[in-house]
Amino acid sequence: MTQRYEPFQEPTGTWAVNDAWTGRPAEMGSRTIVGMNQHDAEELADLLNGLNAQRQEAKS
């Protein structure tokens, strides 16, 4: 299964989390998830993918 959220390196060298459904950086509340280090972006993408999987299972 394709993951909805994936970390990616921005042109500035920092990292962001991309939302594959929108093609844009992911958002949490009113904050866009950009300007992070690689480790944090990877961990946050894993967390968001886990939460998304739980939501999808709850809908089933």
CHARMM-style PDB file with segment names, atoms N, HN, CA, C and O in Angstrom:
ATOM      1  N   MET     1       0.846  -1.192   0.000  1.00  0.00      PROA
ATOM      2  CA  MET     1       0.000   0.000   0.000  1.00  0.00      PROA
ATOM      3  C   MET     1       0.886   1.248   0.000  1.00  0.00      PROA
ATOM      4  O   MET     1       1.864   1.327   0.743  1.00  0.00      PROA
ATOM      5  N   THR     2       0.537   2.194  -0.823  1.00  0.00      PROA
ATOM      6  HN  THR     2      -0.257   2.129  -1.426  1.00  0.00      PROA
ATOM      7  CA  THR     2       1.283   3.441  -0.900  1.00  0.00      PROA
ATOM      8  C   THR     2       1.001   4.279   0.346  1.00  0.00      PROA
ATOM      9  O   THR     2      -0.140   4.388   0.796  1.00  0.00      PROA
ATOM     10  N   GLN     3       2.043   4.856   0.881  1.00  0.00      PROA
ATOM     11  HN  GLN     3       2.970   4.768   0.516  1.00  0.00      PROA
ATOM     12  CA  GLN     3       1.906   5.706   2.054  1.00  0.00      PROA
ATOM     13  C   GLN     3       1.399   7.082   1.623  1.00  0.00      PROA
ATOM     14  O   GLN     3       1.814   7.619   0.596  1.00  0.00      PROA
ATOM     15  N   ARG     4       0.510   7.630   2.414  1.00  0.00      PROA
ATOM     16  HN  ARG     4       0.173   7.194   3.249  1.00  0.00      PROA
ATOM     17  CA  ARG     4      -0.015   8.959   2.096  1.00  0.00      PROA
ATOM     18  C   ARG     4       1.033  10.040   2.364  1.00  0.00      PROA
ATOM     19  O   ARG     4       1.147  10.990   1.589  1.00  0.00      PROA
ATOM     20  N   TYR     5       1.791   9.909   3.438  1.00  0.00      PROA
ATOM     21  HN  TYR     5       1.698   9.137   4.067  1.00  0.00      PROA
ATOM     22  CA  TYR     5       2.750  10.938   3.845  1.00  0.00      PROA
ATOM     23  C   TYR     5       4.175  10.450   3.638  1.00  0.00      PROA
ATOM     24  O   TYR     5       4.525   9.343   4.048  1.00  0.00      PROA
ATOM     25  N   GLU     6       5.000  11.280   2.999  1.00  0.00      PROA
ATOM     26  HN  GLU     6       4.716  12.179   2.665  1.00  0.00      PROA
ATOM     27  CA  GLU     6       6.380  10.922   2.741  1.00  0.00      PROA
ATOM     28  C   GLU     6       7.288  12.119   2.997  1.00  0.00      PROA
ATOM     29  O   GLU     6       6.971  13.240   2.598  1.00  0.00      PROA
ATOM     30  N   PRO     7       8.431  11.881   3.671  1.00  0.00      PROA
ATOM     31  CA  PRO     7       9.392  12.971   3.864  1.00  0.00      PROA
ATOM     32  C   PRO     7      10.106  13.272   2.541  1.00  0.00      PROA
ATOM     33  O   PRO     7      10.338  12.371   1.735  1.00  0.00      PROA
ATOM     34  N   PHE     8      10.448  14.530   2.331  1.00  0.00      PROA
ATOM     35  HN  PHE     8      10.259  15.262   2.987  1.00  0.00      PROA
ATOM     36  CA  PHE     8      11.236  14.898   1.156  1.00  0.00      PROA
ATOM     37  C   PHE     8      12.106  16.097   1.479  1.00  0.00      PROA
ATOM     38  O   PHE     8      11.771  16.934   2.318  1.00  0.00      PROA
ATOM     39  N   GLN     9      13.241  16.151   0.782  1.00  0.00      PROA
ATOM     40  HN  GLN     9      13.512  15.471   0.101  1.00  0.00      PROA
ATOM     41  CA  GLN     9      14.171  17.250   1.010  1.00  0.00      PROA
ATOM     42  C   GLN     9      13.804  18.433   0.131  1.00  0.00      PROA
ATOM     43  O   GLN     9      13.607  18.298  -1.077  1.00  0.00      PROA
ATOM     44  N   GLU    10      13.718  19.582   0.759  1.00  0.00      PROA
ATOM     45  HN  GLU    10      13.879  19.691   1.740  1.00  0.00      PROA
ATOM     46  CA  GLU    10      13.380  20.814   0.055  1.00  0.00      PROA
ATOM     47  C   GLU    10      14.633  21.386  -0.618  1.00  0.00      PROA
ATOM     48  O   GLU    10      15.748  21.015  -0.251  1.00  0.00      PROA
ATOM     49  N   PRO    11      14.468  22.280  -1.594  1.00  0.00      PROA
ATOM     50  CA  PRO    11      15.631  22.883  -2.269  1.00  0.00      PROA
ATOM     51  C   PRO    11      16.580  23.609  -1.310  1.00  0.00      PROA
ATOM     52  O   PRO    11      17.766  23.761  -1.603  1.00  0.00      PROA
ATOM     53  N   THR    12      16.059  24.051  -0.174  1.00  0.00      PROA
ATOM     54  HN  THR    12      15.096  23.927   0.065  1.00  0.00      PROA
ATOM     55  CA  THR    12      16.883  24.773   0.805  1.00  0.00      PROA
ATOM     56  C   THR    12      17.731  23.838   1.656  1.00  0.00      PROA
ATOM     57  O   THR    12      18.569  24.294   2.433  1.00  0.00      PROA
ATOM     58  N   GLY    13      17.513  22.512   1.510  1.00  0.00      PROA
ATOM     59  HN  GLY    13      16.832  22.142   0.879  1.00  0.00      PROA
ATOM     60  CA  GLY    13      18.264  21.550   2.306  1.00  0.00      PROA
ATOM     61  C   GLY    13      17.523  21.065   3.535  1.00  0.00      PROA
ATOM     62  O   GLY    13      17.928  20.080   4.153  1.00  0.00      PROA
ATOM     63  N   THR    14      16.441  21.741   3.901  1.00  0.00      PROA
ATOM     64  HN  THR    14      16.112  22.541   3.399  1.00  0.00      PROA
ATOM     65  CA  THR    14      15.627  21.273   5.016  1.00  0.00      PROA
ATOM     66  C   THR    14      14.652  20.226   4.497  1.00  0.00      PROA
ATOM     67  O   THR    14      14.576  19.976   3.295  1.00  0.00      PROA
ATOM     68  N   TRP    15      13.912  19.621   5.410  1.00  0.00      PROA
ATOM     69  HN  TRP    15      13.974  19.824   6.387  1.00  0.00      PROA
ATOM     70  CA  TRP    15      12.989  18.544   5.040  1.00  0.00      PROA
ATOM     71  C   TRP    15      11.557  18.929   5.340  1.00  0.00      PROA
ATOM     72  O   TRP    15      11.294  19.742   6.226  1.00  0.00      PROA
ATOM     73  N   ALA    16      10.631  18.339   4.595  1.00  0.00      PROA
ATOM     74  HN  ALA    16      10.846  17.679   3.875  1.00  0.00      PROA
ATOM     75  CA  ALA    16       9.199  18.555   4.776  1.00  0.00      PROA
ATOM     76  C   ALA    16       8.510  17.201   4.661  1.00  0.00      PROA
ATOM     77  O   ALA    16       9.131  16.207   4.285  1.00  0.00      PROA
ATOM     78  N   VAL    17       7.222  17.173   4.987  1.00  0.00      PROA
ATOM     79  HN  VAL    17       6.717  17.981   5.292  1.00  0.00      PROA
ATOM     80  CA  VAL    17       6.414  15.968   4.819  1.00  0.00      PROA
ATOM     81  C   VAL    17       5.375  16.276   3.755  1.00  0.00      PROA
ATOM     82  O   VAL    17       4.586  17.212   3.888  1.00  0.00      PROA
ATOM     83  N   ASN    18       5.388  15.476   2.697  1.00  0.00      PROA
ATOM     84  HN  ASN    18       6.029  14.716   2.588  1.00  0.00      PROA
ATOM     85  CA  ASN    18       4.468  15.677   1.583  1.00  0.00      PROA
ATOM     86  C   ASN    18       3.208  14.824   1.761  1.00  0.00      PROA
ATOM     87  O   ASN    18       3.279  13.675   2.197  1.00  0.00      PROA
ATOM     88  N   ASP    19       2.067  15.400   1.419  1.00  0.00      PROA
ATOM     89  HN  ASP    19       2.010  16.333   1.065  1.00  0.00      PROA
ATOM     90  CA  ASP    19       0.796  14.679   1.409  1.00  0.00      PROA
ATOM     91  C   ASP    19       0.536  14.243  -0.029  1.00  0.00      PROA
ATOM     92  O   ASP    19       0.236  15.077  -0.883  1.00  0.00      PROA
ATOM     93  N   ALA    20       0.646  12.939  -0.304  1.00  0.00      PROA
ATOM     94  HN  ALA    20       0.889  12.262   0.391  1.00  0.00      PROA
ATOM     95  CA  ALA    20       0.490  12.418  -1.664  1.00  0.00      PROA
ATOM     96  C   ALA    20      -0.909  12.661  -2.214  1.00  0.00      PROA
ATOM     97  O   ALA    20      -1.079  12.718  -3.432  1.00  0.00      PROA
ATOM     98  N   TRP    21      -1.910  12.804  -1.361  1.00  0.00      PROA
ATOM     99  HN  TRP    21      -1.771  12.757  -0.372  1.00  0.00      PROA
ATOM    100  CA  TRP    21      -3.280  13.015  -1.833  1.00  0.00      PROA
ATOM    101  C   TRP    21      -3.468  14.408  -2.403  1.00  0.00      PROA
ATOM    102  O   TRP    21      -4.247  14.603  -3.335  1.00  0.00      PROA
ATOM    103  N   THR    22      -2.747  15.389  -1.840  1.00  0.00      PROA
ATOM    104  HN  THR    22      -2.114  15.231  -1.082  1.00  0.00      PROA
ATOM    105  CA  THR    22      -2.896  16.763  -2.315  1.00  0.00      PROA
ATOM    106  C   THR    22      -1.726  17.214  -3.178  1.00  0.00      PROA
ATOM    107  O   THR    22      -1.848  18.171  -3.942  1.00  0.00      PROA
ATOM    108  N   GLY    23      -0.576  16.519  -3.060  1.00  0.00      PROA
ATOM    109  HN  GLY    23      -0.476  15.741  -2.439  1.00  0.00      PROA
ATOM    110  CA  GLY    23       0.620  16.920  -3.786  1.00  0.00      PROA
ATOM    111  C   GLY    23       1.309  18.125  -3.185  1.00  0.00      PROA
ATOM    112  O   GLY    23       2.172  18.734  -3.816  1.00  0.00      PROA
ATOM    113  N   ARG    24       0.930  18.469  -1.968  1.00  0.00      PROA
ATOM    114  HN  ARG    24       0.229  17.974  -1.455  1.00  0.00      PROA
ATOM    115  CA  ARG    24       1.485  19.634  -1.267  1.00  0.00      PROA
ATOM    116  C   ARG    24       2.047  19.214   0.071  1.00  0.00      PROA
ATOM    117  O   ARG    24       1.774  18.106   0.532  1.00  0.00      PROA
ATOM    118  N   PRO    25       2.834  20.081   0.711  1.00  0.00      PROA
ATOM    119  CA  PRO    25       3.299  19.747   2.055  1.00  0.00      PROA
ATOM    120  C   PRO    25       2.108  19.506   2.985  1.00  0.00      PROA
ATOM    121  O   PRO    25       1.087  20.190   2.906  1.00  0.00      PROA
ATOM    122  N   ALA    26       2.264  18.525   3.857  1.00  0.00      PROA
ATOM    123  HN  ALA    26       3.093  17.969   3.921  1.00  0.00      PROA
ATOM    124  CA  ALA    26       1.202  18.187   4.803  1.00  0.00      PROA
ATOM    125  C   ALA    26       0.991  19.324   5.795  1.00  0.00      PROA
ATOM    126  O   ALA    26       1.863  20.169   5.996  1.00  0.00      PROA
ATOM    127  N   GLU    27      -0.180  19.323   6.405  1.00  0.00      PROA
ATOM    128  HN  GLU    27      -0.889  18.636   6.242  1.00  0.00      PROA
ATOM    129  CA  GLU    27      -0.518  20.331   7.409  1.00  0.00      PROA
ATOM    130  C   GLU    27      -1.024  19.647   8.662  1.00  0.00      PROA
ATOM    131  O   GLU    27      -1.687  18.611   8.601  1.00  0.00      PROA
ATOM    132  N   MET    28      -0.703  20.236   9.789  1.00  0.00      PROA
ATOM    133  HN  MET    28      -0.164  21.077   9.839  1.00  0.00      PROA
ATOM    134  CA  MET    28      -1.254  19.817  11.081  1.00  0.00      PROA
ATOM    135  C   MET    28      -1.899  21.063  11.669  1.00  0.00      PROA
ATOM    136  O   MET    28      -1.219  22.024  12.032  1.00  0.00      PROA
ATOM    137  N   GLY    29      -3.202  21.027  11.754  1.00  0.00      PROA
ATOM    138  HN  GLY    29      -3.753  20.247  11.460  1.00  0.00      PROA
ATOM    139  CA  GLY    29      -3.906  22.234  12.187  1.00  0.00      PROA
ATOM    140  C   GLY    29      -3.675  23.322  11.154  1.00  0.00      PROA
ATOM    141  O   GLY    29      -3.972  23.129   9.975  1.00  0.00      PROA
ATOM    142  N   SER    30      -3.157  24.443  11.574  1.00  0.00      PROA
ATOM    143  HN  SER    30      -2.916  24.599  12.532  1.00  0.00      PROA
ATOM    144  CA  SER    30      -2.893  25.547  10.653  1.00  0.00      PROA
ATOM    145  C   SER    30      -1.415  25.638  10.276  1.00  0.00      PROA
ATOM    146  O   SER    30      -0.999  26.611   9.646  1.00  0.00      PROA
ATOM    147  N   ARG    31      -0.612  24.629  10.657  1.00  0.00      PROA
ATOM    148  HN  ARG    31      -0.950  23.839  11.169  1.00  0.00      PROA
ATOM    149  CA  ARG    31       0.827  24.662  10.391  1.00  0.00      PROA
ATOM    150  C   ARG    31       1.200  23.740   9.239  1.00  0.00      PROA
ATOM    151  O   ARG    31       0.796  22.577   9.207  1.00  0.00      PROA
ATOM    152  N   THR    32       1.963  24.258   8.305  1.00  0.00      PROA
ATOM    153  HN  THR    32       2.291  25.202   8.331  1.00  0.00      PROA
ATOM    154  CA  THR    32       2.506  23.455   7.216  1.00  0.00      PROA
ATOM    155  C   THR    32       3.779  22.788   7.722  1.00  0.00      PROA
ATOM    156  O   THR    32       4.598  23.425   8.384  1.00  0.00      PROA
ATOM    157  N   ILE    33       3.944  21.502   7.409  1.00  0.00      PROA
ATOM    158  HN  ILE    33       3.278  20.985   6.871  1.00  0.00      PROA
ATOM    159  CA  ILE    33       5.068  20.738   7.948  1.00  0.00      PROA
ATOM    160  C   ILE    33       6.257  20.866   7.002  1.00  0.00      PROA
ATOM    161  O   ILE    33       6.439  20.059   6.090  1.00  0.00      PROA
ATOM    162  N   VAL    34       7.065  21.905   7.243  1.00  0.00      PROA
ATOM    163  HN  VAL    34       6.917  22.560   7.984  1.00  0.00      PROA
ATOM    164  CA  VAL    34       8.253  22.196   6.445  1.00  0.00      PROA
ATOM    165  C   VAL    34       9.372  22.659   7.369  1.00  0.00      PROA
ATOM    166  O   VAL    34       9.141  22.939   8.545  1.00  0.00      PROA
ATOM    167  N   GLY    35      10.592  22.738   6.825  1.00  0.00      PROA
ATOM    168  HN  GLY    35      10.779  22.510   5.869  1.00  0.00      PROA
ATOM    169  CA  GLY    35      11.711  23.313   7.571  1.00  0.00      PROA
ATOM    170  C   GLY    35      12.238  22.432   8.690  1.00  0.00      PROA
ATOM    171  O   GLY    35      12.708  22.943   9.706  1.00  0.00      PROA
ATOM    172  N   MET    36      12.168  21.124   8.521  1.00  0.00      PROA
ATOM    173  HN  MET    36      11.786  20.710   7.695  1.00  0.00      PROA
ATOM    174  CA  MET    36      12.587  20.199   9.572  1.00  0.00      PROA
ATOM    175  C   MET    36      13.903  19.532   9.202  1.00  0.00      PROA
ATOM    176  O   MET    36      14.386  19.668   8.078  1.00  0.00      PROA
ATOM    177  N   ASN    37      14.487  18.796  10.175  1.00  0.00      PROA
ATOM    178  HN  ASN    37      14.094  18.685  11.088  1.00  0.00      PROA
ATOM    179  CA  ASN    37      15.630  17.961   9.832  1.00  0.00      PROA
ATOM    180  C   ASN    37      15.097  16.616   9.335  1.00  0.00      PROA
ATOM    181  O   ASN    37      13.918  16.313   9.520  1.00  0.00      PROA
ATOM    182  N   GLN    38      15.945  15.815   8.712  1.00  0.00      PROA
ATOM    183  HN  GLN    38      16.902  16.061   8.561  1.00  0.00      PROA
ATOM    184  CA  GLN    38      15.521  14.566   8.087  1.00  0.00      PROA
ATOM    185  C   GLN    38      14.910  13.595   9.090  1.00  0.00      PROA
ATOM    186  O   GLN    38      13.868  12.997   8.822  1.00  0.00      PROA
ATOM    187  N   HSD    39      15.546  13.440  10.227  1.00  0.00      PROA
ATOM    188  HN  HSD    39      16.392  13.926  10.445  1.00  0.00      PROA
ATOM    189  CA  HSD    39      15.058  12.493  11.238  1.00  0.00      PROA
ATOM    190  C   HSD    39      13.637  12.847  11.688  1.00  0.00      PROA
ATOM    191  O   HSD    39      12.773  11.974  11.756  1.00  0.00      PROA
ATOM    192  N   ASP    40      13.400  14.107  11.991  1.00  0.00      PROA
ATOM    193  HN  ASP    40      14.102  14.816  11.936  1.00  0.00      PROA
ATOM    194  CA  ASP    40      12.074  14.532  12.442  1.00  0.00      PROA
ATOM    195  C   ASP    40      11.028  14.363  11.343  1.00  0.00      PROA
ATOM    196  O   ASP    40       9.899  13.962  11.623  1.00  0.00      PROA
ATOM    197  N   ALA    41      11.390  14.664  10.102  1.00  0.00      PROA
ATOM    198  HN  ALA    41      12.308  14.990   9.874  1.00  0.00      PROA
ATOM    199  CA  ALA    41      10.444  14.510   8.989  1.00  0.00      PROA
ATOM    200  C   ALA    41      10.073  13.043   8.804  1.00  0.00      PROA
ATOM    201  O   ALA    41       8.908  12.725   8.565  1.00  0.00      PROA
ATOM    202  N   GLU    42      11.054  12.145   8.913  1.00  0.00      PROA
ATOM    203  HN  GLU    42      12.000  12.403   9.107  1.00  0.00      PROA
ATOM    204  CA  GLU    42      10.769  10.713   8.779  1.00  0.00      PROA
ATOM    205  C   GLU    42       9.873  10.213   9.899  1.00  0.00      PROA
ATOM    206  O   GLU    42       8.932   9.458   9.653  1.00  0.00      PROA
ATOM    207  N   GLU    43      10.158  10.629  11.134  1.00  0.00      PROA
ATOM    208  HN  GLU    43      10.922  11.242  11.335  1.00  0.00      PROA
ATOM    209  CA  GLU    43       9.332  10.204  12.269  1.00  0.00      PROA
ATOM    210  C   GLU    43       7.908  10.744  12.166  1.00  0.00      PROA
ATOM    211  O   GLU    43       6.949  10.028  12.453  1.00  0.00      PROA
ATOM    212  N   LEU    44       7.770  11.989  11.762  1.00  0.00      PROA
ATOM    213  HN  LEU    44       8.550  12.571  11.529  1.00  0.00      PROA
ATOM    214  CA  LEU    44       6.443  12.578  11.648  1.00  0.00      PROA
ATOM    215  C   LEU    44       5.653  11.922  10.517  1.00  0.00      PROA
ATOM    216  O   LEU    44       4.451  11.696  10.659  1.00  0.00      PROA
ATOM    217  N   ALA    45       6.301  11.618   9.409  1.00  0.00      PROA
ATOM    218  HN  ALA    45       7.277  11.801   9.294  1.00  0.00      PROA
ATOM    219  CA  ALA    45       5.620  10.924   8.313  1.00  0.00      PROA
ATOM    220  C   ALA    45       5.135   9.551   8.780  1.00  0.00      PROA
ATOM    221  O   ALA    45       4.017   9.151   8.455  1.00  0.00      PROA
ATOM    222  N   ASP    46       5.958   8.829   9.537  1.00  0.00      PROA
ATOM    223  HN  ASP    46       6.866   9.155   9.801  1.00  0.00      PROA
ATOM    224  CA  ASP    46       5.550   7.524  10.075  1.00  0.00      PROA
ATOM    225  C   ASP    46       4.337   7.671  10.990  1.00  0.00      PROA
ATOM    226  O   ASP    46       3.394   6.884  10.911  1.00  0.00      PROA
ATOM    227  N   LEU    47       4.365   8.668  11.845  1.00  0.00      PROA
ATOM    228  HN  LEU    47       5.132   9.307  11.909  1.00  0.00      PROA
ATOM    229  CA  LEU    47       3.256   8.908  12.767  1.00  0.00      PROA
ATOM    230  C   LEU    47       1.977   9.232  11.998  1.00  0.00      PROA
ATOM    231  O   LEU    47       0.922   8.668  12.288  1.00  0.00      PROA
ATOM    232  N   LEU    48       2.062  10.128  11.029  1.00  0.00      PROA
ATOM    233  HN  LEU    48       2.920  10.586  10.793  1.00  0.00      PROA
ATOM    234  CA  LEU    48       0.883  10.510  10.254  1.00  0.00      PROA
ATOM    235  C   LEU    48       0.337   9.337   9.449  1.00  0.00      PROA
ATOM    236  O   LEU    48      -0.878   9.182   9.330  1.00  0.00      PROA
ATOM    237  N   ASN    49       1.221   8.510   8.894  1.00  0.00      PROA
ATOM    238  HN  ASN    49       2.208   8.635   8.990  1.00  0.00      PROA
ATOM    239  CA  ASN    49       0.764   7.329   8.158  1.00  0.00      PROA
ATOM    240  C   ASN    49       0.067   6.344   9.086  1.00  0.00      PROA
ATOM    241  O   ASN    49      -0.921   5.725   8.691  1.00  0.00      PROA
ATOM    242  N   GLY    50       0.563   6.184  10.313  1.00  0.00      PROA
ATOM    243  HN  GLY    50       1.366   6.687  10.634  1.00  0.00      PROA
ATOM    244  CA  GLY    50      -0.091   5.315  11.281  1.00  0.00      PROA
ATOM    245  C   GLY    50      -1.477   5.822  11.649  1.00  0.00      PROA
ATOM    246  O   GLY    50      -2.427   5.043  11.721  1.00  0.00      PROA
ATOM    247  N   LEU    51      -1.594   7.110  11.881  1.00  0.00      PROA
ATOM    248  HN  LEU    51      -0.822   7.743  11.822  1.00  0.00      PROA
ATOM    249  CA  LEU    51      -2.897   7.696  12.202  1.00  0.00      PROA
ATOM    250  C   LEU    51      -3.856   7.582  11.024  1.00  0.00      PROA
ATOM    251  O   LEU    51      -5.044   7.320  11.212  1.00  0.00      PROA
ATOM    252  N   ASN    52      -3.351   7.776   9.822  1.00  0.00      PROA
ATOM    253  HN  ASN    52      -2.386   7.989   9.669  1.00  0.00      PROA
ATOM    254  CA  ASN    52      -4.188   7.658   8.632  1.00  0.00      PROA
ATOM    255  C   ASN    52      -4.691   6.224   8.480  1.00  0.00      PROA
ATOM    256  O   ASN    52      -5.854   6.012   8.137  1.00  0.00      PROA
ATOM    257  N   ALA    53      -3.832   5.245   8.729  1.00  0.00      PROA
ATOM    258  HN  ALA    53      -2.887   5.417   9.007  1.00  0.00      PROA
ATOM    259  CA  ALA    53      -4.235   3.836   8.634  1.00  0.00      PROA
ATOM    260  C   ALA    53      -5.321   3.517   9.659  1.00  0.00      PROA
ATOM    261  O   ALA    53      -6.262   2.784   9.356  1.00  0.00      PROA
ATOM    262  N   GLN    54      -5.197   4.059  10.863  1.00  0.00      PROA
ATOM    263  HN  GLN    54      -4.432   4.655  11.109  1.00  0.00      PROA
ATOM    264  CA  GLN    54      -6.222   3.847  11.897  1.00  0.00      PROA
ATOM    265  C   GLN    54      -7.556   4.442  11.466  1.00  0.00      PROA
ATOM    266  O   GLN    54      -8.605   3.831  11.675  1.00  0.00      PROA
ATOM    267  N   ARG    55      -7.525   5.631  10.864  1.00  0.00      PROA
ATOM    268  HN  ARG    55      -6.674   6.127  10.693  1.00  0.00      PROA
ATOM    269  CA  ARG    55      -8.764   6.264  10.391  1.00  0.00      PROA
ATOM    270  C   ARG    55      -9.414   5.427   9.301  1.00  0.00      PROA
ATOM    271  O   ARG    55     -10.632   5.253   9.283  1.00  0.00      PROA
ATOM    272  N   GLN    56      -8.588   4.906   8.385  1.00  0.00      PROA
ATOM    273  HN  GLN    56      -7.599   5.047   8.399  1.00  0.00      PROA
ATOM    274  CA  GLN    56      -9.129   4.098   7.293  1.00  0.00      PROA
ATOM    275  C   GLN    56      -9.744   2.801   7.818  1.00  0.00      PROA
ATOM    276  O   GLN    56     -10.784   2.370   7.319  1.00  0.00      PROA
ATOM    277  N   GLU    57      -9.117   2.174   8.816  1.00  0.00      PROA
ATOM    278  HN  GLU    57      -8.273   2.525   9.221  1.00  0.00      PROA
ATOM    279  CA  GLU    57      -9.654   0.964   9.404  1.00  0.00      PROA
ATOM    280  C   GLU    57     -10.958   1.232  10.137  1.00  0.00      PROA
ATOM    281  O   GLU    57     -11.874   0.410  10.104  1.00  0.00      PROA
ATOM    282  N   ALA    58     -11.043   2.372  10.794  1.00  0.00      PROA
ATOM    283  HN  ALA    58     -10.299   3.040  10.821  1.00  0.00      PROA
ATOM    284  CA  ALA    58     -12.261   2.716  11.536  1.00  0.00      PROA
ATOM    285  C   ALA    58     -13.442   2.934  10.579  1.00  0.00      PROA
ATOM    286  O   ALA    58     -14.591   2.691  10.946  1.00  0.00      PROA
ATOM    287  N   LYS    59     -13.158   3.392   9.359  1.00  0.00      PROA
ATOM    288  HN  LYS    59     -12.224   3.590   9.060  1.00  0.00      PROA
ATOM    289  CA  LYS    59     -14.211   3.606   8.369  1.00  0.00      PROA
ATOM    290  C   LYS    59     -14.728   2.290   7.803  1.00  0.00      PROA
ATOM    291  O   LYS    59     -15.860   2.220   7.324  1.00  0.00      PROA
ATOM    292  N   SER    60     -13.906   1.248   7.857  1.00  0.00      PROA
ATOM    293  HN  SER    60     -12.986   1.305   8.246  1.00  0.00      PROA
ATOM    294  CA  SER    60     -14.272  -0.051   7.266  1.00  0.00      PROA
ATOM    295  C   SER    60     -15.225  -0.818   8.132  1.00  0.00      PROA
ATOM    296  OT1 SER    60     -15.627  -1.926   7.777  1.00  0.00      PROA
TER     297      SER     60
END
